[in-house]
Structures are given as C-alpha cells and as structure tokens.
Amino acid sequence: MKEVKVGIVGLGRLGSVHAENLAFKIPGCKLMAACSLEQKELDWAKTDLKVDFVTTDYKKMVDEADIEAVAIVSSSPEHCWMIEYALDAGKHVFTDKPLGCSLEECKRAEAAVERHPDKLFFLGFMRRYDPSYADAKAQIEAGKVGKPYLVKATGLDPEACVESCIQFCKTSGGIFIDAASHDVDLMRWFLGGEVTEVYAAGTTFKHPEFAAGGDTETGMAMLKFDNGTVAFLHVGRTAPHGYHTETEIVGTDAHIRVAGIPWKNRAMIFDANGACQPIIENFPQRFAEAYLLEMVDFIKCIQEDRKPELTVYDGTKATLVTYAITDSFHSGKPVQVEYK
Ligand SMILES: NC(=O)c1ccc[n+]([C@@H]2O[C@H](COP(=O)([O-])OP(=O)(O)OC[C@H]3O[C@@H](n4cnc5c(N)ncnc54)[C@H](O)[C@@H]3O)[C@@H](O)[C@H]2O)c1
C-alpha cells in the first residue's frame, strides 16, 4: 500500500491528538509537516514527533511541504478557507468539526469540494467511528430496535474544566454551536431524517459569567425531523463527576443506551464511603479510539481511492441546525430549519 504524506494545521487540544496518531499510530502514513501559530507547539512537533517542516504560515505548508493530504484541526473560523486553499492546491483534505461557522463559509467549502471531485474530502465527526456508537447504528440497521423514533443526547463538560469553558464562551458562538454538532450528527444518523424545527432554552446557576457572556451554562433543545421522529438535547459545563456523554435511542421494539454511566474503566474501589468507580475525565480520553479510527479511515480512503460516508453537506446541515438552536435559545421561540 502506498505511503500517504500528510501535513497538519492546528496542534492544540485536539490537533496534538491527531498529530500523534498521524506520526506514530497509522500504518502507511507519514506526518511530514505541521503548522500552528504557537511556536512551542511547533517545537514539540519537531522534537517529539520528528516533523522536519514546521511553519506558522498555512499557505507555505500547503505550497511547499512534500505532502499530498492536509489535516485541518485549527480554530473553527479558519476551517473553510483552509479547506478551499488545500483542495485548490490539489491536496486531499481531512477537517475536524464544525465544517464552518456560517452558512456562507460552509457553501464556500461545498463549492471547493464540488470543484475537485477527484480529491478526498473527509469530515471529522469521529463519534461515527466510536465502537459503541457504530454498534448502535449496526443494531438499528439490523432492525433490533424496530423503528427508531427518539434520540436523547446528553453532553456535559466537567466542572474541573469550567474556567477554560468560561474563557472560550466569549468567542465560541455559544454552547450549542460549540458542543452540540456531534449530537446533531448522531441524531440525523440514527433517525435517518433531517431536522425541520427546533426549540431551545437554557439556564445558569453556578457561573454567572456564562450568562454575562451571552451564553448559557446548561442548554436544552427539542428537535423535530421530517420523518416524524424527534430528539432531545442536554448540554452543560458543570458535571461534578467528569466528562459525561450519554445517548439513548428509543425505538418501537427496543432502546439502546450508549454510555449510560461513563465509566473510565472497570476498577471499583470499596472503602469507608462505599463502592466507587472512576468516570471519564475529558473528551480525548472518551474518544481516543474514535479519533484514531477516523484517521485510519482517512488514510485508507486515500489509498483505496474511496469516498467516506460523511459528506461536506452533512457538515453544512449540522452547522445550520446548531445555529437554529442558538437562534431559538436567544429568541425564546421555535425556529424552522431551512436547507438552502
Ligand atoms: N471532534 C471533536 O471531538 C473535537 C474536540 C475538540 C475540538 N474540536 C475542533 O477542533 C478544532 C481545534 O480545537 P482545539 O480545541 O484543539 O483548539 P485550540 O485552540 O487548542 O488549538 C487551535 C490550533 O489551531 C492553530 N491555528 C489557529 N488559527 C491558525 C492559523 N490561521 N494558522 C495556523 N494555525 C492556526 C493554533 O495555533 C492551535 O494550534 C476546532 O475546530 C474544534 O471545534 C473537535
């Protein structure tokens, strides 16, 4: 199998995870170049990952590094122009979620993908690669739940990380845009429909900074789909026990619950307080396997000249829905979702 040479942009919280996977854990892949605005991250790539070509200039990496593919894990507002630039330069592209931060940006990415049908475009909704979610999907397709008609999704960041969430909330576009796109993607995947209407609300009890920043500490939304199915979303920033991601798919014949309690492992301590089992602490821990498996598939898609299941249009749809939820939260009214 031919070796795929990759450059990565973004070496932050998530980019560092992808970079280590690309450098050491994926057969048939060589991490050749890295780009970040942070010199210390570039130094890390050079010394720890043994990447020779490091730069703060994304265009320079795309134009000059010996690469045929780019992994984009930069801040969200940078995604779409970077996708366009890399595709126009003849590179295959992986981009992490969200596709873009507005409909205009997403359309720009769509147009670039349409201009280059011979290039691979791979959207990083990695939960589809998580073995538990993949198993849930397989059970649904095998008819084990009957007709799935409701998805309940919970995504709570740990209180231990609340300070960074408070900082981030001023520029993230709000909790729904930042945190709900994976859940929206899974809802569309499991229910097999498109969102037509959303209604959202939120509340803040522990950290008034969220409300002062125009955001909410806890958010909820109800979603209606064009095939008559429905979904409920609960996102938050203050889980006292750890990183809590939980999903339930309700069907006419059965329910599937993924990670009802987000155990970190199977070790339980029995002491004077009773029996206690540790909980997942953060997203890299919970989804380590999914991040690796999606990147393995990205490289395989290039080697086998194969397109992935997720398309650029899935990215646009998830973005539109999280923006509609945010509009509903701010207006207090139901919002129709229109796909233009
Ligand atoms: N799939 C997931 O579960 C998941 C989890 C976390 C973050 N993300 C997404 O990954 C992306 C990165 O998030 P993060 O938390 O790692 O962010 P971060 O702030 O920790 O890191 C951002 C990185 O992008 C680089 N960067 C930003 N603008 C750049 C530019 N113009 N040129 C070159 N480098 C640039 C920064 O130098 C930094 O290395 C975001 O889009 C986020 O939504 C996805």
The ligand as an ORCA input file, in Angstrom:
! r2SCAN-3c Opt
* xyz 0 1
  N     -14.066     16.279     17.195
  C     -14.027     16.674     18.456
  O     -14.483     15.998     19.365
  C     -13.388     17.987     18.786
  C     -12.928     18.235     20.082
  C     -12.267     19.438     20.333
  C     -12.092     20.366     19.324
  N     -12.584     20.098     18.070
  C     -12.392     21.064     16.979
  O     -11.006     21.090     16.648
  C     -10.612     22.422     16.312
  C      -9.458     22.827     17.224
  O      -9.910     22.836     18.561
  P      -8.858     22.865     19.774
  O      -9.659     22.733     20.988
  O      -7.746     21.922     19.516
  O      -8.332     24.370     19.652
  P      -7.013     25.032     20.263
  O      -7.340     26.474     20.462
  O      -6.480     24.231     21.396
  O      -5.938     24.927     19.056
  C      -6.090     25.640     17.864
  C      -4.870     25.366     17.000
  O      -5.064     25.985     15.713
  C      -3.930     26.760     15.395
  N      -4.357     27.835     14.487
  C      -5.444     28.649     14.615
  N      -5.507     29.511     13.585
  C      -4.452     29.230     12.776
  C      -3.967     29.773     11.552
  N      -4.585     30.783     10.936
  N      -2.857     29.237     11.004
  C      -2.224     28.212     11.612
  N      -2.635     27.644     12.783
  C      -3.732     28.148     13.348
  C      -3.421     27.269     16.726
  O      -2.074     27.686     16.617
  C      -3.583     25.988     17.561
  O      -2.501     25.123     17.328
  C     -11.857     23.299     16.492
  O     -12.456     23.495     15.234
  C     -12.766     22.471     17.393
  O     -14.143     22.716     17.141
  C     -13.216     18.931     17.786
*
